[in-house]
Amino acid sequence: MHMSIRVAVSGASGYVGGEVLRVFSAHPDVEFGALTAHSSAGDALGAHQPHLRHLAERVVVETTPENLAGHDVVVLALPHGASAEIAAQLPPETLVIDCGADHRLESAQAWAEYYGGDHAGTWPYGMPELITPTGHQRDALPGTKRIAVPGCNVTAVTLGLQPGVAAGVVDPSDVVAVLANGYSGAGKKLAVPYLASEALGSAQPYAVGGSHRHIPEIVQNLTSAGAADVRLSFTPTLVPMARGILATVTAPLATGVNVEAVRAAWEDAYADEPFVHLLPEGQWPTTAATLGANTALIQVAVDGKAGRVVVVAAIDNLVKGTAGAALQSMNVALGLPETTGLTTIGVAP
Ligand SMILES: NC(=O)c1ccc[n+]([C@@H]2O[C@H](COP(=O)([O-])OP(=O)(O)OC[C@H]3O[C@@H](n4cnc5c(N)ncnc54)[C@H](OP(=O)(O)O)[C@@H]3O)[C@@H](O)[C@H]2O)c1
C-alpha cells in the first residue's frame, strides 16, 4: 500500500532544486505541492528546468511560510542563510530537509569562522552511511522532523576515507584531499570564472589554502568516525564538466598496518551499503559512472613508498552529493525502505 507524501520544493529554479524534483519524481509515494523560489516567482517551471517536462506548466511561487504550509515534507535548496530564515518559520511537525549548509555544523565557532554570522543550530545529519560512535547515522534519523543534507565535497571525502579512520588503518592527522569538481557545484550563478571561455579547456583551483567551507564539516565527520585529531588539507579544482566530483584523498598508513588490513577495512565498511560501492581491486572510479545515480564509487590502494593510503571516490554532486542523499534520508526519517525511489543506474558515457 502506498502512502502519499506531499513535498514542497523551495529553490525549485536552481540546480539542486531541479535535481530534487527529478530524483524525488521517481519515488512512488511523492507528490509535489508548492514549488517556490525568488526572482523566478511567477514563471513556469519549464522556463528554468526544461528537462522536467512533467512539471513544465507548474508555476513557481515566492518562498514564504504560507506557500510552504500544508506539506508533509519541505525541501529547502536555497543559498545558506536563506534556508535558516525560512526554516525557523516552518511548523515542527513538517519534515524539513535543508540541502544548504545552515544546520550541518555542530560547532557555532566553526560556523562563525567559515560562514560568518549567527549559527542557526544543528540538525540531524543526512548521511545514513556516516560511521558514528554507536553505529551509523541512519540510526539517528527515524522519526526526525529536521534533516541537514551534507555538502557534496564532504560526501565524497567522508565516504572515501571514513572506513580507514574507523578501522584505525590511517593516520587522520595528515589528510590531503584534492578534488576535481563539475561546475554545477557552484550553483546557477553568473560569474566570470564560470563563463564557457574561462571554463572550457581549463582546470581552475578555488578556495585554496584552507578556506573552503566544507573543511569543518569533513573534520566533524571524520571525528564521528573515530578520529581523535583531524588535520585536513583540502583543495577543490573546477574541471570542464557539468556534474561530478572525483576526490583523491590520501593519509599516512598507520604504523604496523599491512595492505590486506587496509582493503579489509573498506570491504567491511561497505559490504552492506546499497549506495556505496568499493570497486574490484585495480578498477578506478570515474565521475561518468556515477552520473544520475545515487552511488558513491570508491577504490583504495596503498602507496608503499610514500607510506600513504590513497583513496579515490566519485559521486554525482547533485545526486549522492545532494538530492539523492535528501531522498535517502527522507525515507529513513519516514520509516520507508532506505532505497525507495533511488537508483544506482547511471548515465554514461
Ligand atoms: N550545487 C551543488 O552541487 C550543491 C550540492 C550540495 C548542496 N548545495 C547547496 O544547495 C543550495 C542550493 O544550491 P544550488 O546549486 O541549487 O544554487 P542555485 O542554482 O543558485 O539555486 C538557488 C535557488 O535558491 C533561490 N533563492 C535564491 N535566493 C533566495 C532567497 N533569498 N529566498 C528564496 N529563494 C532564493 C533561487 O531562486 P531564483 O532563481 O528564483 O532567484 C534558486 O531557486 C545551496 O545552499 C548550496 O550550497 C549545492
The ligand as a Gaussian input file, in Angstrom:
#p B3LYP/6-31G(d) Opt

LIG

0 1
 N       25.120000      22.684000      -6.494000
 C       25.511000      21.650000      -5.754000
 O       26.181000      20.717000      -6.232000
 C       25.149000      21.593000      -4.305000
 C       25.410000      20.406000      -3.609000
 C       25.074000      20.320000      -2.275000
 C       24.463000      21.392000      -1.654000
 N       24.236000      22.543000      -2.349000
 C       23.557000      23.637000      -1.643000
 O       22.211000      23.698000      -2.099000
 C       21.754000      25.062000      -2.068000
 C       21.242000      25.423000      -3.466000
 O       22.342000      25.341000      -4.372000
 P       22.162000      25.455000      -5.958000
 O       23.448000      24.989000      -6.515000
 O       20.898000      24.839000      -6.366000
 O       22.056000      27.047000      -6.138000
 P       21.343000      27.833000      -7.350000
 O       21.387000      27.019000      -8.592000
 O       21.964000      29.176000      -7.347000
 O       19.823000      27.964000      -6.897000
 C       19.451000      28.775000      -5.803000
 C       17.946000      28.737000      -5.623000
 O       17.609000      29.494000      -4.460000
 C       16.649000      30.500000      -4.821000
 N       16.912000      31.688000      -3.995000
 C       17.978000      32.498000      -4.029000
 N       17.890000      33.440000      -3.073000
 C       16.721000      33.220000      -2.435000
 C       16.032000      33.850000      -1.362000
 N       16.543000      34.909000      -0.716000
 N       14.843000      33.344000      -0.971000
 C       14.305000      32.289000      -1.587000
 N       14.907000      31.647000      -2.618000
 C       16.091000      32.108000      -3.017000
 C       16.852000      30.742000      -6.287000
 O       15.643000      31.258000      -6.814000
 P       15.580000      32.252000      -8.089000
 O       16.380000      31.605000      -9.167000
 O       14.131000      32.295000      -8.404000
 O       16.137000      33.564000      -7.647000
 C       17.174000      29.334000      -6.785000
 O       15.983000      28.605000      -6.940000
 C       22.946000      25.898000      -1.607000
 O       22.836000      26.123000      -0.220000
 C       24.128000      25.024000      -1.908000
 O       25.236000      25.273000      -1.082000
 C       24.563000      22.657000      -3.659000

